[in-house]
Amino acid sequence: MEISLTGQDLAGVLPPSIAKLPYLIHVDFTRNYLNGSIPREWASTKLQYLSIAVNNLSGPIPSYLGNITTLTYLSIVNNMFSGTVPPELGNLVNLQNLILSQNNLTGELPVALMNLTKLTRLRISSNNFTGRMPDFFQSWNQLQKLEIQASGLQGPIPSSISVLSNLNELMISDLNGGGSVFPNLSNMISLQRLMLRSCNLSGPIPSDLSAMSQLKTLDLSFNRLEGSIPDLADLRLLQNLYLTSNLLTGSIPDWIKSRDNRYEIDVSYNNFSGSSESPSCTENLNVFKSFSERDNSLYAECLKSSPCPKDQYSLHINCGGKATTIGGINFEADQDPGGPAHFAPLGPSWGFSSTGHFWDVNTTSKDYIATNISILGMNNSELYTDARLSPLSLTYYGRCFGNGNYTVKLYFLEIIISGNRSFPSLGRRIFDVYIQEKLVLKDFDIEKDAQWVDKPVIWEFKAVEVKKKTLEIRFHWSGKGTTASPHKGVYGPLISAISVESEFKPPHDSKTWVFIVVGASVLCLILLILSILWWRGCLDKKISREEALRGLDLQTGFFTLKQIKAATNNFDPVNKIGEGGFGSVYKGILLDGTIIAVKQLSAKSKQGNREFVNEIGMISSLQHPNVVRLYGCCVEANQLLLVYEYMENNSLAHALFGSEGGPLRLDWPARQKICIGIAKGLAFLHEESPLKVVHRDIKSTNVLLDQDLNAKISDFGLAKLDEEENTHISTRVAGTIGYMAPEYALWGYLTYKADVYSFGVVTLEIVAGKNNTKLRADEKFRANENFVGLVDWALVLQQKGNLMELVDPRLGSDFSKEEAIRMVEVALLCTNPAPALRPTMSAVVSMLEGRSVVHELTMDPSIYGDETRLTASRDRFETFAAEESGTQSFLRGSDATSIGCSATATSLEIVSPTS
């Protein structure tokens, strides 16, 4: 019996119930989004094949896996497992394939693994093991494939590796510690792929490699190998040869010079002797900086350029992309396709050297430039649409620089690994960066540094010294991170743009100085004329909406109206999915297949330029799993449009209260998950975001749900940035009656605690399954006119000791009473009439998750109860209703007379005359 669910983006945990299937022998959950660990129940199974590769599983490898002695295949690659390898795995005596790569495993490999005498494949790359390479090879003499890249283990390579005569693939790289001479591999005549990269190997390359007649790939790069290249002319199948960055001498052999373009050979960065017959850089033979005579004339030969006519003092490259101008700076194009053994002269004084191919995939010329197929929503997106990618080493080389100090800026953005909760988001890109052969970034992770994908990171390095008119910037993959997510072969350095500027004033010749003086004079004259015209009123002094938006440091992009109309079928009513504070919301599909939600400002909306710019500027800086993502905006032809990620399950209000098709079936775990998600989103806005934000309009319609029912906070049009020097924000009340905190509704006193109050109301809606603004339609609620809102109802039920009566009857008995009581008690804490007594949202998250106890509720019923405040509050609401009359709304008089109750001051409802 077999269960194979690969690439399905399944969430949740591994099901313990698999243990109830006695005939199950094959389980494959590769490429999903499962978390947790391996269930203990599985220890009783008779599985032979188990793959949970490319998931989000964590914790230690459970020792009880050693009980599944029937296993022949075990793969946990590309997860987050940590701790040591349990010695109990040595009980898996039938195991043939053991794949532990790309986790966070530590410690030494247990000696018990020597019991795995049937192993044919072992992969333990990209971990944090300690100690020397294990000398277990005598027991593993059946191995056919051995991969130990960036494992954390130390060299040297044990001499016992010579017994592995059945190997057809040997990959060892990035060993720590001491080096050694080239190991004896003479028995491995069946090898097809051999990698001994960055292993601190010294001495000559052995000539007995020529006996490996099946060899297709040989990578001995980044060692300290000496002497000449042996005669490997008889290796007719050898297609990829990498000897990059060694100490090789002599001349480059004729058999290398004579190989045609079917072969990829990189011998760059060595000490060969130059001659009249020395090869020049070609498309598939990289000899850049491979000669001992490292002068500018040899560099110029590869650059196909004459000696430097004059010094340069800046260089700007759009890596992998076309020429563009950003902020008055011209970035040069860099669209050479690249390759495994390739030097590209792309300018008169610069180029790049690329080394390495992507293992385990069929490499093509398209694999060395990454192109973002989604919409980039940030300033200067032209720099990030394309990026140059390398599977091993990528060096940008510039010459003809004037000697002195320079500032180097490196522009990064992760455009391959996705940011959604799916297996393509599980990739980890880790690489090193060198400038002038000095390590400046170690184990750099773009996504981790940016705290999100599709978000730029710019590293600036000052005082970079240029001595011999040359500048080198190298990006290097040292075997760390993942290689199979979002798909195989996606790893290694990724660079979007490079900018180099001198930190000193460049010298000017006489002609240049004349041009500068003349130009400055003309500029002054133009400025004088413009000033006179402005003073006389000939120029418009207003700043347009477009100018205001482009003045923002947006992390979003601009859409054309044509794009939006095409995506929504010209705002077809069929695609209308709701109404928001802006007006109508439409579903759309972009040309690349991305589904979007377009929010269109209605003609009657009061939200103008200021609010529109405010919302764009705010959302563009907020990136969190529980905050809705803004893709961009459109400001053409009097249109105000926002483009968001599409949320498959609409709003929380739709899910709880339903519409035409009836409500979603939200079970208790889903409600608990949604509630905690909202709390985490608010905690981010209040406490974690670089821009601290008070939302001001938290309600069930402003909480959206994706396909996995993850809650995301939306509609920031009413949000206000926190002013850190102020203890509160006094402002005109703008929110939704029924969710507003009393102090905000009555006096416009706005703090984070106003959002906390609104969250409390939404939490009660989640528990009760009832709309706080439409409780009059509920028979149970209508029977007691003392109840004005859910907060009142919950308080009364708490005093009666009967909080369970509040729970949505549609749940039946299928819910956790403990969690329900906790949620209601937290909601009542949040809706305390005294703002100071409400918890922070981080405390709310802790209480909801059961990590801290729910504090005792403290209420002061008299806090809003005197007659003076009653009159003031009534006047306040009447004024607010009058302000909203432009939308044909009014306050029900019966509601307006009941605002004296401390806990119900915000349960008034604004309705249309037709309701």
Secondary structure, DSSP 8 states (H G I E B T S, - for coil): -EEE--SS---SB--GGGGG-TT--EEE--SS--BS---GGGGGS--SEEE--SS--EEE--GGGGG-TT-SEEE--SSEEEE---GGGGG-TT--EEE--SSEEEE---GGGGG-TT-SEEE--SSEE-SB----TTTTTT-SEEEEES-S-B----GGGGG-TT-SEEEEE--BS--EE----TT-TT-SEEEEESS-EEEE--GGGGG-TT--EEE--SSEEEE-----TT-TT--EEE--SSEE-S---HHHHT--TTSEEE--SS-B---TT-----SSEE-TT-BS--SHHHHHHHHT--S-SS-B-EEEEEETS--EEETTEEEEEE-----TEEEEEEETTEEEEEE---TTS---GGGGEEE--S---STTGGGTSEEEE-SSEEEEEE--B-SEEEEEEEEE---SS--SSSGGGG--B-EEEEETTEEEEEEE-HHHHHTSTT--EEEEEEEEEESSS-EEEEEE--S-B-SSSSSTT--S-EE-EEEEEESS-----HHHHHHHHHHHHHHHHHHHHHHHHHHTT-S-----HHHHHHTS--SSEE--HHHHHHHHTTT-GGGEEEE-SSSEEEEEE-TTS-EEEEEE--TT----HHHHHHHHHHHTT---TTB--EEEEE--TT--EEEEE--TT-BHHHHHH--TT------HHHHHHHHHHHHHHHHIIIIISSS-EE-S---GGGEEE-TT--EEE---TT-EE--TT-S-EE----S-TTTS-HHHHHH-EE-HHHHHHHHHHHHHHHHH---GGGGGG-HHHHT-TT--SHHHHHHHHHHHT-GGGGS-GGGTT-S-HHHHHHHHHHHHHHT-SSGGGS--HHHHHHHHTTSS--------TTTT-SHHHHHHHHHHHHHHHHHGGGGT-EE-HHHHTTTTSGGGTT---EE-TT-
